[in-house]
Amino acid sequence: MYALVVYESMYGNTKAVAESIAEGLASAMRAEVAEVAGAPGVVGEDVSLLVVGGPTHAFGLSRVSTRQSAAQQAEGVPLVSRGRGVREWLAALRTSSAALDAAAFDTRVAKPRMPGSAAQGVARRLRRAGVRLACPARSFYVEGTLGPLVPGELDRAREWGESLARAHTVPVP
């Protein structure tokens, strides 16, 4: 049994958060990280915890049009996720375990009272897929559209991963 962290990331900020979450999870269980294009379409019985996240685009989960806009804003910055996004992956997701727990996260610009959250959309879609949420969705913050992450966010992500691992009682093999 292990944890699978699936992420979508345009500029690398969400990827860094996903990797830090996996580091925290690894304190108590095996954890693997997968960029959404390489994530399995079927999450098997060997996965006991699924953690899914992506960047907040236009107040929610990215769409083809918002990913195209993000690519245009990048101007020479190599993109991490180039194909399908978390929205499309979740729409096709199949699970083979009724015991699968999940958690949702996002990255978003750190502005007071900024509406919208990709993590909320991920959480809704996970529930629709019949997956039990282990905790409320979590946001991690970037300073601007391209980043960087707000100082301390990778530590917060690692600590969140540790808390998910403690709450999920699957020992390291």
PyMOL commands that set and color helices and strands:
alter all, ss='L'
color gray80, all
select helices_A, chain A and resi 13-25+36-38+64-74+86-92+118-128+153-167
alter helices_A, ss='H'
color red, helices_A
select strands_A, chain A and resi 2-7+30-35+42-43+47-55+94-95+101-109+132-133+138-142
alter strands_A, ss='S'
color yellow, strands_A
deselect
rebuild
show_as cartoon
